[in-house]
């Protein structure tokens, strides 16, 4: 994980070329609405790259990507063209005031009946485990801390790398305002209401060793 200052420098230097890259892709290369299934993963990094999907990321140095674009901007896809957006531990890195815009952008790009699957740190489970005093539920990343309060801060803030706090009701509120319907939390996290779009290549990576209190909140919703 790179530090906040280095990350800020990277985004400052690449801001304009990344914006141009996203706009050019949308205008010239982005799939047009049609019968073919278009699946998009946002923020895969390198390890989470999905074959058969369009993988979009801001990191062109170490990530494996198909489209170089800043997820803080307009998504580089045409209106009503995408079948599914998958975003796993990405949205919490966006500034809180951009989360609504980001989800509105996914809604714009989706076909009718298209879906989103969003995963991020489960603040509700973390709060419950903090109250229960369950130190073992929390890891010691990114900083080595013994106290449950310190570990809770690690989980929620991640040394300033996390910019928003995710709960089901918060994401539901934003998604509802964007126009999504059939919003639900996936419990266990390896379940989906849309198996034809969210295949085993996605579900197999979302195993939880504490299914009663998953570390990741998985949210799905559909565009009517």
C-alpha positions as CSV (number, residue, x, y, z in Angstrom):
1,X,0.0,0.0,0.0
2,X,1.4,3.4,-1.0
3,X,1.3,6.4,1.3
4,X,-1.3,9.2,1.0
5,X,1.3,11.7,-0.2
6,X,2.7,9.5,-2.9
7,X,-0.9,8.7,-4.0
8,X,-1.8,12.3,-4.1
9,X,1.2,13.1,-6.2
10,X,0.4,10.3,-8.7
11,X,-3.2,11.5,-9.1
12,X,-2.0,15.1,-9.5
13,X,0.5,14.2,-12.3
14,X,-1.9,11.8,-14.1
15,X,-5.1,13.7,-13.6
16,X,-5.4,15.2,-17.1
17,X,-4.0,12.3,-19.2
18,X,-6.2,9.9,-17.3
19,X,-9.3,12.0,-18.0
20,X,-8.3,12.1,-21.7
21,X,-7.8,8.3,-21.7
22,X,-11.3,7.7,-20.3
23,X,-13.0,10.1,-22.7
24,X,-11.2,8.7,-25.7
25,X,-12.1,5.2,-24.7
26,X,-15.8,6.1,-24.2
27,X,-15.9,7.9,-27.6
28,X,-13.9,5.5,-29.7
29,X,-13.7,2.1,-28.1
30,X,-16.4,1.6,-25.6
31,X,-18.9,-1.1,-26.6
32,X,-22.2,0.1,-28.0
33,X,-25.5,-1.1,-26.6
34,X,-26.3,-4.4,-28.1
35,X,-27.0,-8.1,-27.5
36,X,-23.5,-9.0,-26.3
37,X,-23.0,-9.2,-22.6
38,X,-20.7,-6.4,-21.3
39,X,-19.2,-7.1,-17.8
40,X,-17.1,-4.4,-16.1
41,X,-14.9,-4.7,-13.1
42,X,-13.9,-1.4,-11.4
43,X,-10.5,-1.2,-9.7
44,X,-9.1,-4.7,-10.1
45,X,-5.5,-3.9,-9.3
46,X,-3.3,-6.8,-10.6
47,X,-4.4,-9.8,-8.5
48,X,-8.1,-9.4,-9.1
49,X,-8.1,-9.1,-12.9
50,X,-11.0,-10.9,-14.5
51,X,-10.7,-12.5,-17.9
52,X,-13.7,-11.8,-20.1
53,X,-14.5,-8.6,-18.2
54,X,-13.5,-5.0,-19.0
55,X,-11.2,-4.1,-16.1
56,X,-11.0,-0.4,-15.3
57,X,-8.4,1.1,-13.0
58,X,-6.5,4.3,-12.3
59,X,-3.2,2.5,-11.7
60,X,-1.4,1.9,-15.0
61,X,2.0,1.2,-13.3
62,X,1.3,-2.0,-11.3
63,X,-2.3,-2.9,-12.1
64,X,-3.4,-5.2,-14.9
65,X,-6.1,-3.2,-16.7
66,X,-8.0,-2.8,-20.0
67,X,-9.0,0.8,-19.5
68,X,-7.1,3.5,-17.8
69,X,-9.5,5.9,-16.2
70,X,-10.1,7.8,-12.9
71,X,-13.1,6.4,-11.1
72,X,-13.7,9.8,-9.6
73,X,-14.7,11.0,-13.1
74,X,-17.5,10.0,-15.4
75,X,-17.3,6.3,-16.2
76,X,-15.9,5.6,-19.7
77,X,-18.9,3.8,-21.0
78,X,-21.9,4.7,-23.2
79,X,-25.4,5.1,-21.8
80,X,-27.4,1.8,-21.4
81,X,-24.5,-0.4,-22.6
82,X,-23.2,-2.4,-19.6
83,X,-24.8,-5.5,-18.1
84,X,-23.0,-5.6,-14.8
85,X,-20.6,-3.6,-12.7
86,X,-18.5,-5.4,-10.1
87,X,-16.6,-3.3,-7.6
88,X,-14.8,-5.1,-4.7
89,X,-13.0,-3.0,-2.0
90,X,-12.9,0.1,-4.3
91,X,-15.7,2.4,-3.4
92,X,-14.4,3.1,0.1
93,X,-11.3,4.8,-1.4
94,X,-13.5,7.4,-3.1
95,X,-14.1,10.7,-1.3
96,X,-17.4,10.5,0.5
97,X,-18.9,13.3,-1.6
98,X,-18.2,11.4,-4.8
99,X,-19.8,8.1,-3.8
100,X,-23.3,9.2,-4.9
101,X,-21.9,10.4,-8.3
102,X,-20.1,7.2,-8.8
103,X,-23.2,5.1,-8.2
104,X,-25.2,7.4,-10.5
105,X,-22.7,6.8,-13.2
106,X,-23.0,3.1,-12.9
107,X,-26.8,3.5,-13.2
108,X,-26.4,5.6,-16.3
109,X,-24.1,3.1,-18.0
110,X,-26.2,0.0,-17.2
111,X,-28.8,-1.5,-19.6
112,X,-32.3,-1.9,-18.3
113,X,-32.2,-4.9,-16.0
114,X,-28.4,-4.4,-15.4
115,X,-27.0,-5.0,-12.0
116,X,-24.3,-3.8,-9.6
117,X,-22.4,-5.8,-7.1
118,X,-20.4,-3.7,-4.6
119,X,-18.2,-4.9,-1.8
120,X,-16.4,-2.9,0.9
121,X,-15.4,-2.9,4.5
122,X,-18.4,-3.9,6.7
123,X,-18.6,-1.1,9.2
124,X,-21.7,-2.6,10.9
125,X,-19.9,-5.9,11.6
126,X,-16.9,-3.9,12.8
127,X,-18.9,-1.8,15.2
128,X,-20.6,-4.9,16.6
129,X,-17.3,-6.6,17.1
130,X,-15.9,-3.5,18.8
131,X,-18.8,-3.5,21.2
132,X,-18.3,-7.2,21.8
133,X,-14.6,-6.7,22.5
134,X,-13.7,-9.3,19.9
135,X,-10.1,-8.4,19.2
136,X,-9.5,-11.5,17.1
137,X,-12.0,-10.4,14.4
138,X,-9.7,-7.5,13.5
139,X,-6.3,-7.8,11.8
140,X,-3.3,-5.7,12.4
141,X,-3.1,-4.1,9.0
142,X,-1.9,-1.5,8.1
143,X,-0.3,-0.8,11.5
144,X,0.6,-3.2,14.3
145,X,-1.8,-2.5,17.1
146,X,-2.9,-4.6,20.1
147,X,-5.9,-2.7,21.4
148,X,-9.3,-3.3,19.9
149,X,-9.7,0.5,19.4
150,X,-6.5,0.6,17.4
151,X,-7.5,-2.3,15.3
152,X,-11.0,-0.9,14.8
153,X,-9.3,2.4,13.5
154,X,-7.1,0.3,11.2
155,X,-10.2,-1.4,9.7
156,X,-12.3,1.7,9.3
157,X,-9.6,4.3,8.3
158,X,-6.7,2.1,6.9
159,X,-4.2,4.8,7.7
160,X,-6.3,7.4,5.8
161,X,-6.6,5.2,2.7
162,X,-10.4,4.8,3.3
163,X,-12.4,7.9,2.5
164,X,-15.9,6.8,3.4
165,X,-17.6,4.4,5.8
166,X,-19.8,1.8,4.3
167,X,-23.0,0.4,5.8
168,X,-25.9,-1.3,4.1
169,X,-28.4,1.6,4.9
170,X,-26.0,4.2,3.5
171,X,-25.4,2.4,0.2
172,X,-29.1,1.6,0.0
173,X,-30.0,5.3,0.4
174,X,-27.5,6.3,-2.4
175,X,-28.5,3.5,-4.7
176,X,-32.2,4.2,-4.2
177,X,-31.7,7.9,-5.0
178,X,-29.9,6.9,-8.2
179,X,-32.9,4.8,-9.3
180,X,-31.9,1.2,-8.4
181,X,-34.4,-1.3,-7.2
182,X,-34.3,-4.8,-5.5
183,X,-31.4,-3.7,-3.3
184,X,-30.1,-6.4,-0.9
185,X,-27.2,-7.6,1.2
186,X,-25.7,-10.9,0.1
187,X,-25.5,-13.3,3.1
188,X,-23.4,-15.3,2.9
189,X,-21.1,-13.2,0.8
190,X,-20.7,-16.0,-1.8
191,X,-24.4,-15.8,-2.8
192,X,-25.8,-13.7,-5.6
193,X,-29.3,-13.0,-7.0
194,X,-27.8,-12.9,-10.5
195,X,-25.7,-16.0,-11.1
196,X,-25.9,-15.6,-14.8
197,X,-24.0,-12.3,-14.5
198,X,-22.0,-12.9,-11.4
199,X,-20.2,-16.1,-12.1
200,X,-18.0,-18.5,-10.0
201,X,-14.9,-16.5,-11.0
202,X,-16.3,-13.7,-8.8
203,X,-17.9,-15.7,-6.0
204,X,-14.9,-18.0,-5.5
205,X,-12.8,-15.0,-4.3
206,X,-15.2,-13.8,-1.7
207,X,-14.8,-16.5,0.9
208,X,-15.3,-15.3,4.5
209,X,-13.9,-17.2,7.5
210,X,-16.4,-15.4,9.8
211,X,-19.7,-15.8,7.8
212,X,-21.7,-14.7,10.8
213,X,-20.0,-11.4,10.8
214,X,-18.4,-10.9,7.4
215,X,-15.5,-8.4,7.0
216,X,-16.9,-7.4,3.6
217,X,-20.4,-6.0,3.0
218,X,-21.7,-7.2,-0.4
219,X,-24.5,-5.1,-1.9
220,X,-26.4,-5.9,-5.1
221,X,-29.1,-3.9,-6.9
222,X,-30.8,-3.8,-10.3
223,X,-31.6,-1.0,-12.8
224,X,-35.3,-1.3,-13.6
